[in-house]
């Protein structure tokens, strides 16, 4: 398999790993993380990663699964592409709550930031509609929105090298400008 080929390549390269200790990376489900250590447990090599959302948590990712679960943080250019993509999303909202939840759970678990940006945009639109009509934004939609926006904005903050509490306004300003070049 591709994963075992990566592992074999690492052995051939004298044990060099795709990510090194101290590197900031993205975990598919946990978002921005730091490689705290690379260690061996039961004869297998693992990355010990610490998520930015909970620095008391340690996640152990088998080195031979790194391509499936971990990736580099977006570059600034890639972040600009995500923001530009967000500008082009239509304003059609999925009305059927079950269909919406199923679709968004799939997008969220994909770890694909473009899909997560799409979800954030759609859920934000839905939230605005609910507020405008004095309707309730359901707890499930809100939970998905909170998780998705955290993943999206945490990574954009790292990509743009901006403080986390400033990134939302930064992105809003970029979206308002009509161009992804500030």
Long-range contacts (C-beta under 8 A, 24 or more apart in sequence): 2-67, 3-64, 3-65, 3-67, 3-68, 4-64, 6-64, 6-66, 6-67, 7-63, 7-64, 10-45, 10-63, 17-45, 17-47, 17-63, 17-66, 18-63, 18-66, 18-67, 18-70, 19-47, 19-66, 19-70, 24-73, 24-158, 25-49, 25-70, 25-71, 25-72, 25-73, 26-70, 26-71, 26-72, 26-73, 26-111, 26-155, 27-51, 27-59, 27-61, 27-69, 27-70, 27-111, 28-68, 28-69, 28-70, 28-71, 28-109, 28-110, 28-111, 29-69, 29-109, 29-111, 30-59, 31-150, 31-151, 31-154, 31-155, 32-73, 32-154, 32-155, 32-158, 33-59, 33-70, 38-63, 52-154, 53-150, 53-154, 71-111, 73-155, 73-158, 73-159, 74-113, 74-155, 74-156, 74-158, 74-159, 75-159, 76-159, 76-160, 76-161, 78-159, 79-155, 79-156, 79-159, 79-160, 80-174, 80-180, 80-181, 81-180, 82-113, 82-114, 82-117, 82-152, 82-156, 83-156, 83-171, 83-174, 83-175, 83-180, 84-180, 85-114, 85-117, 85-118, 86-117, 86-118, 86-120, 86-121, 86-171, 86-175, 87-175, 87-178, 87-180, 89-117, 89-118, 89-121, 89-122, 91-125, 93-122, 93-125, 93-126, 93-129, 94-122, 97-138, 97-140, 97-141, 100-126, 100-141, 101-140, 101-141, 101-144, 104-144, 104-148, 105-144, 107-148, 108-144, 108-147, 108-148, 108-151, 113-151, 113-152, 113-155, 116-148, 116-151, 116-152, 117-152, 119-144, 119-145, 119-148, 120-145, 120-148, 120-149, 120-152, 123-148
